Amino acid sequence: MRRNAKLWLTPAAALAMLIGGVVLVVGESGNDVDASMQTSTTPATTVPVTEPPTTLPPETTTTLAPETTTTLPAETTTTTVVWNHANPRPLPEKTGKGKRIVFQNSLNWVWIVNENEEVVKSVPVSGRDGVPKAGKYRVMSKSEFSQSIFYPEIKMKWSVRFAISPNGKNTISFHSIPTCAWTGGHCNTEGPMQTVEQLGTFQSGGCVRMLDVDAEFLYNFVEVGTRVLVLA
């Protein structure tokens, strides 16, 4: 092979080759364009995403129960009244008028009332339940010293008789607490047949027992005929 041989082209051939080269370039460029068009990346279209609306739970309203006020019942205090010489009972209503002795059997209590409607004595006594019956009586007699007709060992002072006993054989009287002069018969021991503290309770066989000073006061207050009212 001959080196460095010169290639000689005619003007027409050169022109033909030139034209052919341009076409070749243009064709290749066209292919590049197509390729470029085919491989170009189209920007992604951003599609807005519509999120479903968020449904919040309905607000709940808590209704508080109305405050309640509890009213506690007031404490009750039971007061027991002790009736005695220092705290005497008041005179019951409707016991009549004028000077009189009022004896309420169920309460074992005696009121001594003067002509001016003044209660001069209100004292506890000891009687027998239901004796005598409720009603109006009068003083029949009185004795400073006396004794039981059935039990002579039983002595009493300041007797004021005003009624007949249920057996109809002896009298009922106001008098001091009786004493036993000796033992035997109706007495087991000598001395008073009850205590002063027992006044206000049933202790007697029929008469109305009183503190000695009260019996003496009543004895001196009444006379035969003085009215005595017995309440049940």
C-alpha positions in Angstrom: 0.0 0.0 0.0 1.3 3.4 -1.0 1.7 5.7 2.0 0.8 9.3 2.0 -1.1 9.1 -1.2 -3.0 12.2 -1.9 -6.6 11.9 -2.7 -7.7 14.1 -5.4 -11.4 14.9 -5.8 -13.0 16.6 -8.5 -15.0 19.7 -7.6 -18.2 18.0 -8.3 -17.3 15.0 -6.1 -16.2 17.3 -3.3 -19.4 19.2 -3.6 -21.3 15.9 -3.5 -19.4 14.7 -0.5 -19.9 18.0 1.2 -23.6 17.9 0.6 -23.7 14.3 1.8 -21.8 15.2 5.0 -24.2 18.0 5.8 -27.1 15.7 5.4 -25.4 13.2 7.6 -24.9 15.7 10.2 -28.4 16.9 10.0 -29.7 13.4 10.2 -27.6 12.6 13.2 -28.7 15.8 14.8 -32.2 15.0 14.1 -31.8 11.6 15.7 -30.3 13.3 18.7 -33.1 15.6 19.0 -35.6 12.7 18.8 -33.5 10.9 21.3 -33.4 13.9 23.5 -37.1 14.4 23.1 -37.7 10.8 23.9 -35.4 10.6 26.9 -36.3 14.0 28.4 -37.9 13.7 31.7 -41.3 15.5 32.0 -41.5 17.2 35.4 -43.9 15.3 37.7 -47.2 16.9 38.0 -48.0 17.3 41.7 -51.6 16.3 42.3 -52.9 17.9 45.4 -54.0 15.2 47.8 -57.3 16.1 49.5 -57.3 14.6 52.9 -60.7 13.7 54.2 -61.9 16.1 56.7 -61.1 15.1 60.2 -64.3 14.7 62.2 -63.7 15.6 65.8 -65.9 13.8 68.3 -68.7 16.0 69.6 -67.8 17.9 72.7 -69.3 16.3 75.7 -70.7 18.4 78.5 -70.5 16.8 81.9 -73.4 18.0 84.0 -72.4 17.9 87.7 -75.0 16.9 90.1 -76.2 19.9 92.1 -74.6 20.1 95.5 -76.9 18.8 98.2 -76.9 20.1 101.7 -77.7 17.6 104.3 -79.4 19.0 107.3 -78.7 16.9 110.3 -81.4 16.8 112.9 -80.6 18.9 115.9 -79.3 17.0 118.8 -82.0 16.4 121.4 -81.2 16.7 125.0 -83.3 15.0 127.5 -83.4 16.8 130.8 -84.7 15.0 133.8 -86.1 17.3 136.4 -85.6 16.1 139.9 -88.4 17.4 142.2 -87.5 17.7 145.8 -87.6 20.1 148.7 -85.0 22.3 147.0 -86.9 22.2 143.7 -90.6 21.8 144.6 -93.3 21.0 142.1 -95.7 23.7 141.0 -99.3 23.5 142.2 -101.5 21.8 139.5 -104.3 23.8 138.0 -108.0 23.7 139.0 -107.5 22.6 142.6 -110.1 24.9 144.1 -109.9 28.1 146.1 -109.0 29.0 149.6 -107.1 27.3 152.4 -106.6 23.6 151.5 -104.3 20.6 151.3 -103.7 19.1 147.9 -102.4 15.5 147.7 -101.6 13.9 144.3 -101.3 10.2 144.8 -99.6 9.2 141.6 -96.8 11.8 142.2 -96.5 11.2 146.0 -96.7 15.0 146.5 -98.5 17.4 148.8 -99.1 21.1 148.5 -100.2 23.3 151.4 -102.1 26.4 150.2 -103.2 29.3 152.4 -106.2 31.6 152.2 -104.3 34.0 149.8 -103.7 31.2 147.2 -100.1 31.0 148.2 -98.3 27.7 148.2 -96.6 27.7 151.6 -95.4 24.1 151.3 -94.7 21.8 148.3 -93.2 18.6 149.5 -92.6 14.9 148.6 -94.4 12.3 150.5 -94.9 8.5 150.5 -98.3 7.0 150.2 -100.0 3.9 148.9 -100.9 3.5 145.2 -104.6 4.4 144.7 -105.3 5.1 148.4 -107.4 6.9 149.2 -109.5 7.4 146.0 -109.4 10.7 144.3 -112.0 13.1 145.7 -112.7 15.8 148.2 -112.2 15.2 151.9 -111.9 17.2 155.1 -109.7 17.0 158.2 -111.5 14.8 160.8 -109.1 14.9 163.7 -105.4 15.3 164.6 -103.0 14.0 167.2 -99.5 14.9 168.1 -98.6 11.3 169.0 -100.3 8.1 167.8 -99.7 4.5 166.9 -101.1 1.8 164.7 -104.2 0.1 166.1 -103.0 -3.2 164.6 -99.3 -2.9 165.3 -98.7 -1.0 168.5 -94.9 -1.1 168.0 -95.4 1.3 165.1 -95.3 4.9 166.3 -95.9 8.2 164.5 -96.1 11.9 165.2 -98.2 14.8 163.9 -101.1 12.8 162.6 -103.9 14.6 160.6 -106.7 12.2 159.8 -108.9 12.9 156.7 -110.2 9.7 155.2 -111.2 6.1 156.1 -109.1 3.2 154.9 -110.4 0.7 152.3 -111.1 -1.9 154.9 -113.2 0.6 156.8 -111.5 -0.2 160.1 -109.0 2.6 160.5 -108.3 6.1 159.3 -105.9 7.5 156.7 -103.8 10.4 157.9 -100.8 12.6 157.1 -98.0 12.0 159.6 -94.3 11.8 160.0 -92.3 8.8 158.9 -93.3 6.1 161.4 -90.7 4.3 163.6 -90.6 0.9 165.1 -90.3 1.1 168.9 -89.3 -2.5 169.1 -88.9 -5.6 166.8 -91.5 -8.2 166.3 -95.0 -7.9 164.9 -94.7 -5.7 161.8 -91.2 -4.5 162.5 -87.9 -6.3 161.7 -85.7 -3.5 163.0 -86.1 -0.5 165.3 -86.1 3.0 164.0 -87.6 4.7 160.9 -89.5 2.5 158.5 -88.1 4.3 155.4 -85.4 6.8 154.5 -85.9 10.5 153.7 -84.6 9.8 150.2 -87.5 7.4 149.6 -90.0 10.2 150.0 -91.7 10.6 146.6 -92.2 6.9 146.1 -94.9 4.5 147.4 -93.8 3.1 150.7 -96.9 3.2 153.0 -99.6 0.7 153.9 -102.2 3.5 153.5 -101.3 6.7 155.3 -99.3 9.6 153.8 -95.8 9.7 155.3 -93.9 13.0 155.5 -90.6 14.5 156.6 -91.0 15.2 160.4 -90.8 19.0 159.9 -93.3 19.0 157.1 -95.7 16.9 159.1 -95.4 19.2 162.0 -96.0 22.3 159.8 -99.1 20.7 158.3 -100.4 19.7 161.8 -100.1 23.3 163.0 -101.6 24.7 159.7 -104.9 22.8 159.6 -107.9 22.6 161.9 -110.7 20.1 161.9 -112.7 20.8 158.7 -109.9 22.1 156.5 -110.4 20.9 153.0 -108.3 18.1 151.5 -108.3 17.5 147.7 -106.9 14.1 146.6 -105.8 13.8 142.9 -105.2 10.5 141.2 
